[in-house]
Amino acid sequence: MVVEDEQLMADAIADGLRRHGLAVDIVYDGAAALERLDINDYDVVVLDRDLPEVHGDEVCQTLARGRRDVRILMLTAAKNVIDRVEGLSLGADDYLGKPFAFAELLARVRALGRRARPPTPPLLVRAGIDLDPARMQVCRNGVYIRLSRREFALLEELMRADGAVLSAEYLLEKVWDENVDPFTNVVRVTMMTLRRKLGDPPVIHTVTGAGYRIP
């Protein structure tokens, strides 16, 4: 989730992260951030420190007290050491001063995202498929497969599950953002194109009434 009261900056950050295969929700004040955090699970929160309604410091402390698995990247226009130390002492996991290079923000978000999940190898391997999250590359039996961002993210979730069944609702929450219609068939449609691109024999199994898995 991106929490930033400057709407143009928030939208630009979210668009950039989405282009790299991440599902992103946006809110523009601290009160809205706390409401979303009560409803949704996030791996990383990009949190502006100077927020209206509820200050970013309070949002950060609330998350830290709750001992959630979510990681916090705090943003601020202040760059001195005292501000950085203060931000980290509030419970932030990382700190980035404005202005910043998007490539650095992306790298920090990805690093925090890895810490929010159980450790996984750099290369995910299952059922003859090699998936490289850092390079967003997929090969099956040595043959490169070109996937869309959503297809890649869907496959990554299935491979990280290590054989567990993932429901369509879970995949919708992890791969798409909150603006998607909860009654949409987008998971089923994307799954069909993903299966077609992966080829035969099929590796993604449907578990009736439960979801999908790669055994």
DRENFI-886967 format. One record per residue (C-alpha): residue number from 0; residue in three letters; x, z, y; chain. Coordinates in Angstrom, 3 decimals. Last residue first. Layout:
N
{rec NUM 'ALA' {X Z Y} 'A'},
...
***
This chain:
215
{rec 214 'PRO' {1.704 -7.035 -30.125} 'A'},
{rec 213 'ILE' {1.050 -8.590 -26.698} 'A'},
{rec 212 'ARG' {-2.181 -6.984 -25.557} 'A'},
{rec 211 'TYR' {-5.521 -7.678 -23.916} 'A'},
{rec 210 'GLY' {-8.732 -5.798 -23.216} 'A'},
{rec 209 'ALA' {-11.046 -3.247 -24.850} 'A'},
{rec 208 'GLY' {-14.419 -4.712 -25.830} 'A'},
{rec 207 'THR' {-12.820 -7.173 -28.223} 'A'},
{rec 206 'VAL' {-9.042 -6.884 -28.310} 'A'},
{rec 205 'THR' {-7.791 -10.245 -27.033} 'A'},
{rec 204 'HIS' {-4.286 -11.172 -28.176} 'A'},
{rec 203 'ILE' {-1.544 -12.639 -26.003} 'A'},
{rec 202 'VAL' {1.153 -14.299 -28.141} 'A'},
{rec 201 'PRO' {-0.586 -17.531 -29.133} 'A'},
{rec 200 'PRO' {1.465 -19.811 -31.430} 'A'},
{rec 199 'ASP' {1.529 -21.950 -29.445} 'A'},
{rec 198 'GLY' {1.942 -22.430 -25.704} 'A'},
{rec 197 'LEU' {2.968 -19.999 -22.951} 'A'},
{rec 196 'LYS' {1.424 -22.343 -20.367} 'A'},
{rec 195 'ARG' {-1.942 -22.370 -22.129} 'A'},
{rec 194 'ARG' {-1.933 -18.588 -22.512} 'A'},
{rec 193 'LEU' {-1.239 -18.157 -18.805} 'A'},
{rec 192 'THR' {-4.013 -20.614 -17.893} 'A'},
{rec 191 'MET' {-6.524 -18.705 -20.014} 'A'},
{rec 190 'MET' {-5.341 -15.314 -18.740} 'A'},
{rec 189 'THR' {-5.833 -16.502 -15.164} 'A'},
{rec 188 'VAL' {-9.450 -17.395 -15.973} 'A'},
{rec 187 'ARG' {-10.107 -14.106 -17.788} 'A'},
{rec 186 'VAL' {-8.548 -12.033 -14.997} 'A'},
{rec 185 'VAL' {-10.398 -14.031 -12.304} 'A'},
{rec 184 'ASN' {-13.792 -13.372 -13.892} 'A'},
{rec 183 'THR' {-15.009 -11.618 -10.737} 'A'},
{rec 182 'PHE' {-17.183 -8.503 -10.823} 'A'},
{rec 181 'PRO' {-14.657 -6.334 -8.957} 'A'},
{rec 180 'ASP' {-14.511 -8.992 -6.186} 'A'},
{rec 179 'VAL' {-10.920 -9.121 -4.930} 'A'},
{rec 178 'ASN' {-10.191 -7.482 -1.596} 'A'},
{rec 177 'GLU' {-8.563 -4.475 -3.253} 'A'},
{rec 176 'ASP' {-5.447 -6.407 -4.228} 'A'},
{rec 175 'TRP' {-4.775 -8.298 -7.450} 'A'},
{rec 174 'VAL' {-2.204 -7.632 -10.187} 'A'},
{rec 173 'LYS' {-2.489 -3.874 -10.755} 'A'},
{rec 172 'GLU' {-6.187 -3.293 -10.042} 'A'},
{rec 171 'LEU' {-7.376 -6.432 -11.846} 'A'},
{rec 170 'LEU' {-5.083 -5.641 -14.772} 'A'},
{rec 169 'TYR' {-6.603 -2.177 -15.139} 'A'},
{rec 168 'GLU' {-10.148 -3.553 -14.961} 'A'},
{rec 167 'ALA' {-9.344 -6.262 -17.534} 'A'},
{rec 166 'SER' {-8.218 -3.514 -19.890} 'A'},
{rec 165 'LEU' {-4.654 -3.200 -21.130} 'A'},
{rec 164 'VAL' {-4.037 -2.650 -24.842} 'A'},
{rec 163 'ALA' {-0.623 -1.186 -25.683} 'A'},
{rec 162 'GLY' {2.076 -3.395 -27.229} 'A'},
{rec 161 'ASP' {4.940 -2.350 -24.956} 'A'},
{rec 160 'ALA' {2.800 -2.086 -21.803} 'A'},
{rec 159 'ARG' {5.699 -3.558 -19.813} 'A'},
{rec 158 'MET' {5.062 -6.899 -21.515} 'A'},
{rec 157 'LEU' {1.381 -6.951 -20.557} 'A'},
{rec 156 'GLU' {2.121 -5.952 -16.961} 'A'},
{rec 155 'GLU' {4.812 -8.646 -16.682} 'A'},
{rec 154 'LEU' {2.458 -11.297 -18.061} 'A'},
{rec 153 'LEU' {-0.139 -10.506 -15.399} 'A'},
{rec 152 'ALA' {2.495 -10.477 -12.652} 'A'},
{rec 151 'PHE' {3.814 -13.877 -13.773} 'A'},
{rec 150 'GLU' {0.325 -15.364 -13.957} 'A'},
{rec 149 'ARG' {-0.461 -14.012 -10.494} 'A'},
{rec 148 'ARG' {2.729 -15.405 -8.967} 'A'},
{rec 147 'SER' {2.199 -18.803 -10.619} 'A'},
{rec 146 'LEU' {4.174 -19.573 -13.749} 'A'},
{rec 145 'ARG' {6.839 -22.155 -14.617} 'A'},
{rec 144 'ILE' {8.072 -21.736 -18.193} 'A'},
{rec 143 'TYR' {11.781 -22.126 -19.065} 'A'},
{rec 142 'VAL' {12.473 -22.889 -22.731} 'A'},
{rec 141 'GLY' {14.854 -20.534 -24.588} 'A'},
{rec 140 'ASN' {12.319 -19.399 -27.176} 'A'},
{rec 139 'ARG' {9.900 -18.628 -24.366} 'A'},
{rec 138 'CYS' {11.433 -18.282 -20.921} 'A'},
{rec 137 'VAL' {10.111 -16.553 -17.824} 'A'},
{rec 136 'GLN' {11.714 -16.216 -14.394} 'A'},
{rec 135 'MET' {10.727 -13.987 -11.487} 'A'},
{rec 134 'ARG' {14.399 -13.487 -10.603} 'A'},
{rec 133 'ALA' {14.178 -9.681 -10.438} 'A'},
{rec 132 'PRO' {11.400 -9.391 -13.029} 'A'},
{rec 131 'ASP' {13.281 -11.411 -15.708} 'A'},
{rec 130 'LEU' {10.895 -12.124 -18.574} 'A'},
{rec 129 'ASP' {12.173 -13.289 -21.977} 'A'},
{rec 128 'ILE' {9.412 -14.246 -24.426} 'A'},
{rec 127 'GLY' {10.003 -14.564 -28.179} 'A'},
{rec 126 'ALA' {7.333 -11.965 -28.972} 'A'},
{rec 125 'ARG' {8.792 -9.445 -26.520} 'A'},
{rec 124 'VAL' {11.778 -9.205 -24.183} 'A'},
{rec 123 'LEU' {11.767 -7.661 -20.705} 'A'},
{rec 122 'LEU' {15.091 -8.153 -18.904} 'A'},
{rec 121 'PRO' {16.263 -5.445 -16.485} 'A'},
{rec 120 'PRO' {15.420 -2.831 -19.146} 'A'},
{rec 119 'THR' {12.558 -0.442 -18.421} 'A'},
{rec 118 'PRO' {12.554 3.104 -17.075} 'A'},
{rec 117 'PRO' {9.061 4.622 -16.781} 'A'},
{rec 116 'ARG' {7.462 3.546 -13.514} 'A'},
{rec 115 'ALA' {7.705 4.987 -9.996} 'A'},
{rec 114 'ARG' {11.486 4.577 -10.007} 'A'},
{rec 113 'ARG' {11.157 0.830 -10.578} 'A'},
{rec 112 'GLY' {8.724 0.615 -7.681} 'A'},
{rec 111 'LEU' {11.205 2.419 -5.449} 'A'},
{rec 110 'ALA' {13.831 -0.243 -6.175} 'A'},
{rec 109 'ARG' {11.311 -3.052 -5.621} 'A'},
{rec 108 'VAL' {10.215 -1.552 -2.299} 'A'},
{rec 107 'ARG' {13.850 -1.144 -1.207} 'A'},
{rec 106 'ALA' {14.709 -4.750 -2.087} 'A'},
{rec 105 'LEU' {11.612 -6.024 -0.276} 'A'},
{rec 104 'LEU' {12.448 -3.988 2.834} 'A'},
{rec 103 'GLU' {15.995 -5.334 2.796} 'A'},
{rec 102 'ALA' {14.826 -8.945 2.469} 'A'},
{rec 101 'PHE' {12.331 -8.335 5.300} 'A'},
{rec 100 'ALA' {15.189 -7.551 7.686} 'A'},
{rec 99 'PHE' {14.407 -4.517 9.817} 'A'},
{rec 98 'PRO' {13.352 -3.704 13.362} 'A'},
{rec 97 'LYS' {12.571 -0.907 12.855} 'A'},
{rec 96 'GLY' {14.318 1.777 10.801} 'A'},
{rec 95 'LEU' {13.953 2.196 7.055} 'A'},
{rec 94 'TYR' {13.691 5.486 5.136} 'A'},
{rec 93 'ASP' {13.514 6.228 1.428} 'A'},
{rec 92 'ASP' {11.900 8.727 -0.932} 'A'},
{rec 91 'ALA' {9.810 10.403 1.771} 'A'},
{rec 90 'GLY' {9.023 14.078 1.137} 'A'},
{rec 89 'LEU' {9.011 15.618 4.610} 'A'},
{rec 88 'SER' {12.753 16.261 4.292} 'A'},
{rec 87 'LEU' {13.319 12.510 4.086} 'A'},
{rec 86 'GLY' {11.632 11.958 7.439} 'A'},
{rec 85 'GLU' {13.558 14.812 9.069} 'A'},
{rec 84 'VAL' {16.891 13.491 7.779} 'A'},
{rec 83 'ARG' {16.104 10.018 9.108} 'A'},
{rec 82 'ASP' {14.968 11.379 12.473} 'A'},
{rec 81 'ILE' {18.110 13.527 12.809} 'A'},
{rec 80 'VAL' {20.332 10.576 11.907} 'A'},
{rec 79 'ASN' {19.113 8.380 14.735} 'A'},
{rec 78 'LYS' {17.067 5.239 14.077} 'A'},
{rec 77 'ALA' {13.671 5.837 15.655} 'A'},
{rec 76 'ALA' {11.383 2.785 15.380} 'A'},
{rec 75 'THR' {10.012 4.174 12.140} 'A'},
{rec 74 'LEU' {9.198 3.140 8.586} 'A'},
{rec 73 'MET' {8.919 5.530 5.628} 'A'},
{rec 72 'LEU' {9.215 4.199 2.078} 'A'},
{rec 71 'ILE' {7.214 6.548 -0.134} 'A'},
{rec 70 'ARG' {7.098 6.560 -3.939} 'A'},
{rec 69 'VAL' {3.852 7.221 -5.829} 'A'},
{rec 68 'ASP' {4.170 9.428 -8.924} 'A'},
{rec 67 'ARG' {2.036 12.066 -7.247} 'A'},
{rec 66 'ARG' {3.321 15.585 -6.702} 'A'},
{rec 65 'GLY' {0.246 16.410 -4.583} 'A'},
{rec 64 'ARG' {2.436 18.308 -2.141} 'A'},
{rec 63 'ALA' {4.567 15.197 -1.584} 'A'},
{rec 62 'LEU' {1.526 13.010 -0.947} 'A'},
{rec 61 'THR' {0.130 15.452 1.587} 'A'},
{rec 60 'GLN' {3.540 15.766 3.236} 'A'},
{rec 59 'CYS' {3.812 11.998 3.665} 'A'},
{rec 58 'VAL' {0.308 11.672 5.114} 'A'},
{rec 57 'GLU' {1.069 14.558 7.488} 'A'},
{rec 56 'ASP' {4.298 12.924 8.666} 'A'},
{rec 55 'GLY' {2.484 9.600 9.096} 'A'},
{rec 54 'HIS' {0.177 11.184 11.660} 'A'},
{rec 53 'VAL' {-3.552 11.258 10.911} 'A'},
{rec 52 'GLU' {-5.893 9.408 13.308} 'A'},
{rec 51 'PRO' {-3.142 7.144 14.710} 'A'},
{rec 50 'LEU' {0.202 6.526 12.966} 'A'},
{rec 49 'ASP' {3.814 7.057 14.053} 'A'},
{rec 48 'ARG' {5.661 7.320 10.729} 'A'},
{rec 47 'ASP' {4.796 3.929 9.292} 'A'},
{rec 46 'LEU' {4.360 4.243 5.541} 'A'},
{rec 45 'VAL' {5.219 1.635 2.912} 'A'},
{rec 44 'VAL' {3.521 3.290 -0.065} 'A'},
{rec 43 'VAL' {4.876 2.480 -3.527} 'A'},
{rec 42 'ASP' {3.516 2.640 -7.092} 'A'},
{rec 41 'TYR' {-0.094 2.981 -6.004} 'A'},
{rec 40 'ASP' {-3.094 4.574 -7.714} 'A'},
{rec 39 'ASN' {-6.418 4.087 -5.967} 'A'},
{rec 38 'ILE' {-9.287 6.334 -4.895} 'A'},
{rec 37 'ASP' {-7.778 9.443 -3.298} 'A'},
{rec 36 'LEU' {-4.894 7.322 -2.007} 'A'},
{rec 35 'ARG' {-7.389 5.045 -0.296} 'A'},
{rec 34 'GLU' {-8.893 7.935 1.674} 'A'},
{rec 33 'LEU' {-5.450 9.273 2.611} 'A'},
{rec 32 'ALA' {-4.428 5.866 3.962} 'A'},
{rec 31 'ALA' {-7.666 5.503 5.943} 'A'},
{rec 30 'ALA' {-6.904 8.785 7.711} 'A'},
{rec 29 'GLY' {-3.331 7.697 8.423} 'A'},
{rec 28 'ASP' {-4.193 4.476 10.233} 'A'},
{rec 27 'TYR' {-3.978 0.697 9.798} 'A'},
{rec 26 'VAL' {-4.627 0.164 6.096} 'A'},
{rec 25 'ILE' {-3.331 -2.651 3.886} 'A'},
{rec 24 'ASP' {-3.504 -3.226 0.115} 'A'},
{rec 23 'VAL' {-0.763 -5.135 -1.716} 'A'},
{rec 22 'ALA' {-0.366 -6.689 -5.173} 'A'},
{rec 21 'LEU' {3.244 -7.825 -5.567} 'A'},
{rec 20 'GLY' {4.302 -11.292 -6.738} 'A'},
{rec 19 'HIS' {7.004 -12.120 -4.204} 'A'},
{rec 18 'ARG' {4.640 -14.014 -1.916} 'A'},
{rec 17 'ARG' {2.472 -10.895 -1.981} 'A'},
{rec 16 'LEU' {5.330 -8.860 -0.497} 'A'},
{rec 15 'GLY' {5.697 -11.315 2.383} 'A'},
{rec 14 'ASP' {1.970 -11.398 3.069} 'A'},
{rec 13 'ALA' {1.825 -7.581 3.095} 'A'},
{rec 12 'ILE' {4.751 -7.277 5.511} 'A'},
{rec 11 'ALA' {3.271 -9.906 7.837} 'A'},
{rec 10 'ASP' {-0.173 -8.287 7.744} 'A'},
{rec 9 'ALA' {1.255 -4.881 8.609} 'A'},
{rec 8 'MET' {3.390 -6.352 11.404} 'A'},
{rec 7 'LEU' {0.425 -8.180 12.942} 'A'},
{rec 6 'GLN' {-1.771 -5.092 12.594} 'A'},
{rec 5 'GLU' {0.558 -2.645 14.307} 'A'},
{rec 4 'ASP' {-0.981 0.534 12.866} 'A'},
{rec 3 'GLU' {1.040 0.377 9.638} 'A'},
{rec 2 'VAL' {0.201 1.728 6.183} 'A'},
{rec 1 'VAL' {1.180 -0.836 3.516} 'A'},
{rec 0 'MET' {0.000 0.000 0.000} 'A'},
***
